[in-house]
Every structure is written in C-alpha cells, then in structure tokens.
Amino acid sequence: MRLRRPSESVESVDVDVTPIMNLFVILIPFLVSMAVFTHYSTLQFTLPPVAGMDTGGPKKVDLKLTVVIREAELELTLGERSLSKTELQNSMWVENFKKSLREARESIKNKDGVVVSVDDDIQFEQIVSVMDYCRESGFAKISIAEGVQRDEV
Amino acid sequence: MRCNVRFLKKRKVEADEEVAKPQLTSLIDVMTLLLVFLMQSFSAKSSEVKVSSNIELAESRIKNKAAQDLRVEIRKNQVFVMGKALKDVSEIRSQSEKLIVEVERVLRKIKSENPLEEKIQIQCDKSIEFSVIKKVLYSSATAGFKDYSLLVVEQKS
C-alpha cells in the first residue's frame, strides 16, 4: 500500500471572488442612492371654529372628552366635570394616563372625538405624544384647542 | 554546474509563488453586511415631502403616508410659508395679538389663487411652544383653511 506523503496532500482551491466583488461594487452604490433612513407621517387634526365665522347655524353640541395638557399634569375633563388627573413627575405617568383614557372612553357616549387643550408653554413634542396616546386609545378624531386660563383663587 | 542551474530554477519558481495576494475575506464580510443593511433601507418610492434642515420634527407612532400639501414651516427662528420667510419666532412670541398679519396675508393670497386648496401641512420644530403654534393656526384659519396635518417622523418601534 502506497502511503501518501504530507507533501502530496490535496491542493487547496482558491475561490475566485472577482465576480462577487463586481456585483458588490455595482449593487452597493445603487442601494446607497435609494436608501431611505427617515420616514415621515402626518397627524390629522381639526381646530375649533374661528369666532365670527359662519358655522352653518346652531348645532347640537356633542360633549367631547377633553385632555388638558399643563406643565405638571394631564387632566381629563368632560364638560365642566374633571374625570382624572395624571401627574407628569410620576415615572409611570404614561401607563396611568393611557389607563385613564381607556376608562374615560368606556364611560362616555362620544368615543370618536377628543379635544386636546394645551397651555401656552407646552412644547410641540409633548403635544404630539399626547395625540399619539389618544389615537392609540381609540380616538380617531383629534382637535387641538387653546388651554383655558384658570383663575387662581 | 547542473545543480546550480536546477537550484536557480527552483528559486525562481518559489519567488513566483510568493507573490502577495490581498486578503479579500474581511472586505467581503463588510460588503455583505452593508448589502443586507442597505437592502433593508431600500425604498422604491421617493419621499414627496421636503423638510428643511433647520427643523427637528417630533416623533410619532402613526404611519400615514405624507403627501406634499401647502407647507407652513415653524422653524427654530422663523416662520416660513412655501419656502418664504415671513416672521421671526421671537416677534410672534412677544406679540399679544393672535393674528400674524404677514402669514394671514400670504395664505389668503394663495387661497384666492387656488380656491379649492384647503389643506395645510404644518412642519414644526419639536421645541416650539404652543403659544407660537396657536397664532400660526389662528392666522391659517382666518385665511380660510380648514384641514390641518402635522408632519412628524415615524418613530421606530
């Protein structure tokens, strides 16, 4: 039996990578030019009618849930009645607020519309977050209104 | 003499075999990762929306495709309508009236040229406070626009 010498071991085959490199050189610049890294979306909302504008005559007022955004808290109101308050300093405020929204929505007749009433100092980013939470709780129609200035007693 | 010739030939063959070949394995690894990442970011549809570099949009989880409507930009320092600067944000902050005359005038002119145009897209920097936004919205409503949308960046879940 002829023993194979180490020098006669199987020759290693070099893989020709030239075609795959050609492919990469064409594909990668094309994909870089078509890549989209930022996706934009739009949030629809409505405004209360401007004072003095013709709104088509007297209409039956539908009581909508109102989310009041203040600097330190979020308040849910229905007409004059306050339903709940969520302190923003609380680390669990997001979960508490979403829970309050869901409970409030179950207890009211108008389950589609919500009014987001905002104080003057609130930043836009926070308004968008609250609108997101309202939308995720099932409110399809969101209106934005000016915050009512409370008279301090 | 014969041994020397044979030795020289062997050395020449060995020298030819010692040509340096570049290591392409790591380059192919990087290219493959890049390819996978770029294929994931690939989009056949280009964005129809133009956003100024001077605006940092707020993030939202909504997934509505953004179209190019009449554009009002509330940047960090100025308010623009269709790319034209109209008023400084600091002046808007300090004024007591809700109406921004310059914005209302330009929007009313656009409305008179395109009576069917009712949609406005607000592109607002996320740090702008509501006192400025409400004055812009009031001016837009006074000019006759009824449909509003806010342009936001899709938040990655």
Interface residues (C-beta under 8 A of the other chain):
Chain A: V17 I20 M21 F24 L27 I28 L31 V32 M34 A35 V36 F37 T38 H39 Y40 S41 T42 L43 Q44 F45 T46 L47 V50 M53 V118 D119 D120 D121 I122 Q123 F124 E125 I127 V128 S129 M131 D132 R135 E136 I144 E146 G147
Chain B: L24 L27 I28 M31 L34 L35 L38 M39 S41 F42 S43 A44 S46 S47 V49 V51 L57 A58 E59 S60 R61 I62 K63 N64 K65 A66 A67 Q121 C124 D125 K126 S127 I128 E129 F130 S131 I133 K134 L137 Y138 A141 T142 K146 D147 Y148 S149 L150 L151 V152 V153 E154
